[in-house]
Amino acid sequence: MLPHDPGSTESSARNRFVGLVTEILLDTVMAQVELQCGPHRIVSLMSSEAVRDLGLEVGSLAVAVVKATMVIVEVPREQQ
């Protein structure tokens, strides 16, 4: 069972993934935060300041909100 979305705000973003923080790689300026949202692994790059301000730590409940303005191009893998 997935955690309930704790958000109490209205948003135009429809892609909200509730999950647990599983890893934080932190340096002086930037951080990489990994969340496990059901079967999905979500990785976010953000400032180290944002990690501190949000109080993120491994085991924290968090919501990844995705609102992309770009297109990603993929190609199929070579068949073996």
C-alpha positions as CSV (number, residue, x, y, z in Angstrom):
1,M,0.0,0.0,0.0
2,L,1.3,3.4,-0.9
3,P,1.5,6.2,1.6
4,H,-1.2,8.8,1.5
5,D,-0.3,12.1,-0.2
6,P,0.1,14.6,2.7
7,G,-0.2,17.6,0.4
8,S,-2.8,20.1,1.3
9,T,-2.2,22.5,-1.6
10,E,-3.9,22.8,-5.0
11,S,-1.5,22.4,-7.9
12,S,-1.6,22.1,-11.7
13,A,0.9,19.3,-11.5
14,R,-0.8,16.0,-11.9
15,N,2.3,13.7,-11.5
16,R,2.7,13.4,-7.7
17,F,4.7,10.4,-6.4
18,V,4.5,9.9,-2.6
19,G,7.3,7.9,-1.2
20,L,10.2,7.5,1.2
21,V,13.7,9.1,0.9
22,T,16.1,6.2,0.5
23,E,19.4,8.0,-0.2
24,I,20.8,11.5,0.0
25,L,24.2,12.4,-1.6
26,L,25.1,15.8,-0.3
27,D,28.0,18.1,-1.1
28,T,28.6,21.8,-0.5
29,V,26.2,23.2,-3.1
30,M,24.1,20.4,-4.6
31,A,22.4,17.2,-3.5
32,Q,21.0,14.1,-5.1
33,V,17.9,12.8,-3.4
34,E,16.4,9.4,-4.2
35,L,12.9,8.4,-3.3
36,Q,11.2,5.0,-3.5
37,C,7.6,5.7,-4.6
38,G,5.9,2.3,-4.8
39,P,7.7,0.5,-7.7
40,H,9.2,3.7,-9.0
41,R,12.6,5.1,-8.1
42,I,12.7,8.9,-8.4
43,V,15.9,10.9,-8.3
44,S,16.0,14.6,-7.8
45,L,18.8,17.1,-8.0
46,M,18.4,20.1,-5.8
47,S,20.5,22.5,-3.7
48,S,21.9,21.3,-0.4
49,E,20.2,24.3,1.1
50,A,16.8,22.9,-0.1
51,V,17.6,19.6,1.5
52,R,18.3,21.3,4.9
53,D,15.3,23.6,4.6
54,L,13.0,20.7,3.9
55,G,14.5,18.6,6.7
56,L,15.0,15.7,4.4
57,E,16.8,12.6,5.7
58,V,16.7,8.9,4.9
59,G,13.3,7.6,5.9
60,S,11.5,10.9,5.5
61,L,8.1,10.9,3.8
62,A,8.2,13.1,0.7
63,V,6.3,13.9,-2.4
64,A,8.0,14.1,-5.8
65,V,6.0,16.5,-8.0
66,V,6.9,16.3,-11.7
67,K,5.9,19.0,-14.2
68,A,8.2,18.7,-17.2
69,T,8.5,21.3,-19.9
70,M,10.9,19.2,-22.1
71,V,10.7,16.2,-24.3
72,I,13.0,13.2,-23.8
73,V,13.9,11.1,-26.9
74,E,14.5,7.4,-26.5
75,V,15.6,4.7,-28.9
76,P,15.0,1.0,-28.5
77,R,17.8,-1.2,-27.3
78,E,19.6,-3.4,-29.9
79,Q,18.0,-6.8,-30.2
80,Q,20.3,-9.6,-29.2
